[in-house]
Amino acid sequence: MRGRGPGRGRRPCRRGARREHGASAAHALLQAGQLDEMEIHLVPVPLGGGRRLFEDRTDRVELELVRRLDGRDATHLRHRVRR
């Protein structure tokens, strides 16, 4: 996920970008209108109870699919958040 702010994380981000991981971070950035892109890795294994990314939202989030990579064990989706 890429939010606005100073660069940090393991891999370099473009200037003014930040990488966050997890549904809680993404949810907070979406609520604040600070999320530009998100990358979701879909893995078909049951992991138990997790936090749903869009469950608590009262407004609609429109996403534009930017990239889809189908792997052997996962599908990797990159979306741009439309405003």
DSSP file (Angstrom, degrees, kcal/mol; ACC not computed):
  #  RESIDUE AA STRUCTURE BP1 BP2  ACC     N-H-->O    O-->H-N    N-H-->O    O-->H-N    TCO  KAPPA ALPHA  PHI   PSI    X-CA   Y-CA   Z-CA
    1    1 A M              0   0    0      0, 0.0    19,-1.1     0, 0.0     2,-0.6   0.000 360.0 360.0 360.0 142.8    0.0    0.0    0.0
    2    2 A R  E     +AB  19  37A   0     35,-2.4    34,-2.0    17,-0.2    35,-1.3  -0.960 360.0 171.8-121.5 120.7    1.2    3.4   -0.7
    3    3 A G  E     -AB  18  35A   0     15,-2.3    15,-1.5    -2,-0.6     2,-0.3  -0.672  39.2 -90.2-114.7 174.4    0.2    6.4    1.3
    4    4 A R  E    S+A   17   0A   0     30,-1.3    13,-0.2    -2,-0.2    12,-0.1  -0.638  77.5  71.8 -85.9 143.5    1.4    9.9    1.3
    5    5 A G  S    S-     0   0    0     11,-2.0     3,-0.1    -2,-0.3    -2,-0.0  -0.846  85.2 -25.3 143.2-177.0    4.3   10.9    3.6
    6    6 A P  S    S-     0   0    0      0, 0.0     2,-0.1     0, 0.0     9,-0.1  -0.328  72.4-100.4 -67.0 146.2    8.1   10.5    4.0
    7    7 A G        +     0   0    0     11,-0.1     2,-0.3     6,-0.1    11,-0.2  -0.375  57.3 141.3 -68.3 141.7    9.7    7.4    2.4
    8    8 A R        +     0   0    0      9,-0.2    11,-0.6     3,-0.2     2,-0.2  -0.959  16.8  81.8-165.7 170.8   10.5    4.5    4.6
    9    9 A G  S    S-     0   0    0     -2,-0.3     4,-0.1     1,-0.2    11,-0.0  -0.568  84.5 -62.7 116.0 179.1   10.4    0.7    4.6
   10   10 A R  S    S+     0   0    0     -2,-0.2    -1,-0.2     2,-0.1     3,-0.0   0.925 117.7  46.6 -71.9 -46.1   12.7   -2.1    3.3
   11   11 A R  S    S-     0   0    0     -3,-0.1    -3,-0.2     1,-0.1     8,-0.1  -0.737  99.9 -98.6 -97.4 147.2   12.5   -1.3   -0.4
   12   12 A P        -     0   0    0      0, 0.0     2,-0.3     0, 0.0    -1,-0.1  -0.364  38.0-155.4 -64.4 141.1   12.9    2.3   -1.6
   13   13 A C        -     0   0    0      4,-0.2     3,-0.1     1,-0.1    -6,-0.1  -0.752  28.8 -91.0-108.8 159.4    9.7    4.2   -2.4
   14   14 A R    >   -     0   0    0     -2,-0.3     3,-2.0     1,-0.2    -1,-0.1  -0.338  65.9 -73.2 -65.1 157.6    9.2    7.1   -4.7
   15   15 A R  T 3  S+     0   0    0      1,-0.3    -1,-0.2    -8,-0.1     3,-0.1  -0.243 122.7  17.2 -56.8 133.0    9.7   10.4   -3.1
   16   16 A G  T 3  S+     0   0    0      1,-0.3   -11,-2.0    -3,-0.1     2,-0.3   0.551 102.2 118.9  82.6   8.0    6.8   11.3   -0.8
   17   17 A A  E <   -A    4   0A   0     -3,-2.0     2,-0.3   -13,-0.2    -1,-0.3  -0.729  42.2-167.4-107.3 156.9    5.6    7.7   -0.6
   18   18 A R  E     -A    3   0A   0    -15,-1.5   -15,-2.3    -2,-0.3     2,-0.5  -0.995  13.8-139.8-140.0 142.9    5.2    5.4    2.3
   19   19 A R  E     +A    2   0A   0    -11,-0.6     2,-0.3    -2,-0.3   -17,-0.2  -0.906  22.4 179.7-105.5 131.3    4.6    1.7    2.5
   20   20 A E        -     0   0    0    -19,-1.1     2,-0.4    -2,-0.5    -2,-0.0  -0.923  12.1-150.1-126.0 153.0    2.2    0.3    5.1
   21   21 A H        +     0   0    0     -2,-0.3     4,-0.3     5,-0.0     3,-0.1  -0.980  49.1  33.8-129.1 138.0    1.2   -3.3    5.7
   22   22 A G  S  > S-     0   0    0     -2,-0.4     4,-2.2     1,-0.1     5,-0.2  -0.019  81.1 -87.6 105.5 154.4   -2.1   -4.7    7.0
   23   23 A A  H  > S+     0   0    0      1,-0.2     4,-2.8     2,-0.2     5,-0.2   0.838 120.9  57.2 -66.0 -34.7   -5.8   -4.1    6.9
   24   24 A S  H  > S+     0   0    0      2,-0.2     4,-2.1     1,-0.2    -1,-0.2   0.929 109.9  43.7 -64.2 -44.7   -5.7   -1.7   10.0
   25   25 A A  H  > S+     0   0    0     -4,-0.3     4,-2.3     2,-0.2    -2,-0.2   0.926 115.8  48.2 -65.5 -44.6   -3.1    0.6    8.4
   26   26 A A  H  X S+     0   0    0     -4,-2.2     4,-2.6     1,-0.2    -2,-0.2   0.905 110.6  51.6 -62.9 -41.4   -4.9    0.5    5.0
   27   27 A H  H  X S+     0   0    0     -4,-2.8     4,-2.5     2,-0.2    -1,-0.2   0.926 110.6  47.9 -61.9 -45.4   -8.3    1.2    6.7
   28   28 A A  H  X S+     0   0    0     -4,-2.1     4,-1.6     1,-0.2    -1,-0.2   0.905 113.4  47.6 -63.5 -41.4   -6.9    4.2    8.6
   29   29 A L  H  <>S+     0   0    0     -4,-2.3     5,-2.8     2,-0.2     6,-0.6   0.887 111.8  50.1 -68.3 -38.4   -5.3    5.7    5.5
   30   30 A L  H ><5S+     0   0    0     -4,-2.6     3,-1.2     1,-0.2    -2,-0.2   0.929 109.7  51.1 -62.8 -45.0   -8.5    5.1    3.4
   31   31 A Q  H 3<5S+     0   0    0     -4,-2.5    -1,-0.2     1,-0.3    -2,-0.2   0.857 112.4  46.7 -60.4 -35.5  -10.6    6.9    6.2
   32   32 A A  T 3<5S-     0   0    0     -4,-1.6    -1,-0.3    -5,-0.2    -2,-0.2   0.492 111.6-120.5 -86.1  -3.3   -8.1    9.8    6.1
   33   33 A G  T < 5S+     0   0    0     -3,-1.2    -3,-0.2    -4,-0.5    -2,-0.1   0.783  81.0 118.9  70.2  26.4   -8.1   10.0    2.3
   34   34 A Q      < +     0   0    0     -5,-2.8   -30,-1.3    -6,-0.2     2,-0.6   0.287  38.8  99.7-109.0   8.3   -4.4    9.4    2.3
   35   35 A L  E     +B    3   0A   0     -6,-0.6   -32,-0.2   -32,-0.2     3,-0.1  -0.868  35.2 168.9-103.0 122.3   -4.2    6.1    0.3
   36   36 A D  E     +     0   0A   0    -34,-2.0    45,-2.9    -2,-0.6     2,-0.3   0.831  67.6   5.5 -95.7 -41.5   -3.2    6.4   -3.4
   37   37 A E  E     -BC   2  80A   0    -35,-1.3   -35,-2.4    43,-0.3     2,-0.3  -0.954  58.7-163.8-140.8 156.7   -2.6    2.8   -4.3
   38   38 A M  E     - C   0  79A   0     41,-2.6    41,-3.3    -2,-0.3     2,-0.5  -0.996   8.0-153.6-143.2 144.9   -2.9   -0.6   -2.7
   39   39 A E  E     - C   0  78A   0     -2,-0.3     2,-0.4    39,-0.2    39,-0.3  -0.978  14.4-167.1-118.2 125.0   -1.4   -4.0   -3.6
   40   40 A I  E     - C   0  77A   0     37,-3.1    37,-3.1    -2,-0.5     2,-0.7  -0.936   9.7-154.9-116.3 131.9   -3.3   -7.0   -2.4
   41   41 A H  E     - C   0  76A   0     -2,-0.4     2,-0.6    35,-0.2    35,-0.2  -0.921  11.8-156.5-107.7 109.5   -1.9  -10.5   -2.4
   42   42 A L  E     + C   0  75A   0     33,-3.3    33,-2.2    -2,-0.7    -2,-0.0  -0.778  14.7 178.1 -91.0 118.1   -4.7  -13.1   -2.6
   43   43 A V        -     0   0    0     -2,-0.6     2,-2.4    31,-0.2    31,-0.2  -0.982  28.7-134.6-122.8 121.9   -3.6  -16.5   -1.3
   44   44 A P        +     0   0    0      0, 0.0    -2,-0.1     0, 0.0    30,-0.0  -0.351  67.4 106.5 -80.0  64.6   -6.3  -19.3   -1.2
   45   45 A V  S    S-     0   0    0     -2,-2.4     2,-0.4     0, 0.0    -2,-0.1  -0.998  74.4-112.1-136.0 141.0   -5.6  -20.6    2.3
   46   46 A P        +     0   0    0      0, 0.0     3,-0.1     0, 0.0     0, 0.0  -0.588  34.1 174.4 -73.4 126.0   -7.8  -20.1    5.4
   47   47 A L        -     0   0    0      1,-0.4     2,-0.2    -2,-0.4     0, 0.0   0.382  41.0-118.0-111.2   0.1   -6.0  -17.9    7.9
   48   48 A G        -     0   0    0      2,-0.0     2,-0.5     0, 0.0    -1,-0.4  -0.582  65.7  -9.1  95.1-162.5   -8.7  -17.6   10.5
   49   49 A G  S    S+     0   0    0     -2,-0.2     2,-0.2    -3,-0.1     0, 0.0  -0.620  71.7 162.2 -78.8 120.5  -10.5  -14.4   11.6
   50   50 A G        -     0   0    0     -2,-0.5     2,-0.5   -27,-0.0    -2,-0.0  -0.728  45.0 -83.3-125.3 177.6   -8.8  -11.3   10.2
   51   51 A R        -     0   0    0     -2,-0.2     2,-0.4     2,-0.0   -28,-0.1  -0.731  40.2-130.2 -87.3 130.3   -9.9   -7.7    9.8
   52   52 A R        -     0   0    0     -2,-0.5     4,-0.4     1,-0.1     3,-0.4  -0.645  10.4-142.1 -80.7 134.0  -11.9   -6.9    6.7
   53   53 A L  S    S+     0   0    0     -2,-0.4     3,-0.2     1,-0.2    -1,-0.1   0.874  94.6  25.6 -66.5 -40.3  -10.6   -4.0    4.8
   54   54 A F  S >  S+     0   0    0      1,-0.1     3,-0.9     2,-0.1    -1,-0.2   0.320  91.3 102.0-108.9   7.5  -13.9   -2.4    3.7
   55   55 A E  T 3  S+     0   0    0     -3,-0.4    -1,-0.1     1,-0.2    -2,-0.1   0.873  84.7  41.2 -63.5 -41.6  -16.3   -3.7    6.4
   56   56 A D  T 3  S+     0   0    0     -4,-0.4     2,-0.3    -3,-0.2    -1,-0.2   0.366  87.1 115.5 -92.0   5.5  -16.5   -0.5    8.5
   57   57 A R    <   -     0   0    0     -3,-0.9     4,-0.1     1,-0.1    -3,-0.0  -0.560  42.1-171.8 -81.6 137.6  -16.7    2.0    5.6
   58   58 A T  S    S+     0   0    0     -2,-0.3     2,-0.2     2,-0.1    -1,-0.1   0.675  72.3  58.8 -96.5 -22.9  -19.9    4.1    5.2
   59   59 A D  S    S-     0   0    0      1,-0.0     2,-0.3     0, 0.0    -2,-0.0  -0.655  93.2-100.5-104.0 164.9  -18.8    5.6    1.9
   60   60 A R        -     0   0    0     -2,-0.2     2,-0.6     2,-0.0    -2,-0.1  -0.633  25.6-150.1 -86.8 138.4  -18.0    3.8   -1.3
   61   61 A V        -     0   0    0     -2,-0.3     2,-0.6    -4,-0.1    22,-0.1  -0.944   9.3-155.3-108.3 121.9  -14.3    3.2   -2.3
   62   62 A E  E     -D   82   0A   0     -2,-0.6    20,-2.9    20,-0.5     2,-0.4  -0.868  12.4-169.1-101.4 125.5  -13.8    3.1   -6.1
   63   63 A L  E     -D   81   0A   0     -2,-0.6     2,-0.5    18,-0.2    18,-0.2  -0.886  13.4-151.3-115.8 143.9  -10.7    1.2   -7.2
   64   64 A E  E     -D   80   0A   0     16,-2.6    16,-2.6    -2,-0.4     2,-0.4  -0.968  23.8-126.3-112.8 122.4   -9.0    1.0  -10.6
   65   65 A L  E     +D   79   0A   0     -2,-0.5    14,-0.2    14,-0.2     3,-0.1  -0.554  33.9 170.6 -69.9 121.5   -7.1   -2.2  -11.3
   66   66 A V  E     +     0   0A   0     12,-3.2     2,-0.3    -2,-0.4    13,-0.2   0.781  63.3   4.1-100.1 -38.6   -3.6   -1.2  -12.4
   67   67 A R  E     -D   78   0A   0     11,-1.6    11,-2.7     2,-0.0     2,-0.4  -0.996  52.7-169.3-152.9 143.6   -1.9   -4.6  -12.5
   68   68 A R  E     -D   77   0A   0     -2,-0.3     2,-0.5     9,-0.2     9,-0.2  -0.984   6.2-176.6-135.5 124.6   -2.8   -8.3  -12.0
   69   69 A L  E     -D   76   0A   0      7,-2.5     7,-3.0    -2,-0.4     2,-0.7  -0.982  13.3-153.0-121.3 120.8   -0.1  -11.0  -11.8
   70   70 A D  E     -D   75   0A   0     -2,-0.5     5,-0.2     5,-0.2     2,-0.2  -0.839  20.6-179.6 -95.3 114.5   -1.3  -14.6  -11.5
   71   71 A G        -     0   0    0      3,-2.8    -2,-0.0    -2,-0.7     0, 0.0  -0.470  41.9-102.3-102.5 178.0    1.2  -16.7   -9.7
   72   72 A R  S    S+     0   0    0      1,-0.2     3,-0.1    -2,-0.2    -1,-0.1   0.887 119.2  19.2 -68.1 -39.2    1.2  -20.4   -8.8
   73   73 A D  S    S+     0   0    0      1,-0.2     2,-0.3   -30,-0.0    -1,-0.2   0.492 130.0  21.1-111.6  -6.2    0.2  -19.8   -5.2
   74   74 A A        -     0   0    0    -31,-0.2    -3,-2.8   -30,-0.0     2,-0.5  -0.990  60.4-129.5-157.4 159.0   -1.3  -16.3   -5.2
   75   75 A T  E     -CD  42  70A   0    -33,-2.2   -33,-3.3    -2,-0.3     2,-0.6  -0.978  23.5-152.1-114.0 130.1   -2.8  -13.6   -7.3
   76   76 A H  E     -CD  41  69A   0     -7,-3.0    -7,-2.5    -2,-0.5     2,-0.4  -0.909  14.6-174.3-108.9 119.6   -1.2  -10.1   -6.9
   77   77 A L  E     -CD  40  68A   0    -37,-3.1   -37,-3.1    -2,-0.6     2,-0.5  -0.940  10.5-164.6-117.8 131.2   -3.5   -7.1   -7.5
   78   78 A R  E     -CD  39  67A   0    -11,-2.7   -12,-3.2    -2,-0.4   -11,-1.6  -0.973  14.5-175.6-114.7 126.6   -2.5   -3.5   -7.6
   79   79 A H  E     -CD  38  65A   0    -41,-3.3   -41,-2.6    -2,-0.5     2,-0.4  -0.920  19.7-142.7-121.2 145.6   -5.3   -0.9   -7.4
   80   80 A R  E     -CD  37  64A   0    -16,-2.6   -16,-2.6    -2,-0.4     2,-0.6  -0.904  25.3-125.9-101.1 134.9   -5.3    2.9   -7.6
   81   81 A V  E     - D   0  63A   0    -45,-2.9     2,-0.3    -2,-0.4   -18,-0.2  -0.723  24.2-145.7 -82.9 121.9   -7.8    4.6   -5.3
   82   82 A R  E       D   0  62A   0    -20,-2.9   -20,-0.5    -2,-0.6    -1,-0.0  -0.671 360.0 360.0 -88.8 142.6  -10.0    6.9   -7.3
   83   83 A R              0   0    0     -2,-0.3    -1,-0.1   -22,-0.1    -2,-0.0   0.364 360.0 360.0-116.1 360.0  -11.2   10.1   -5.8
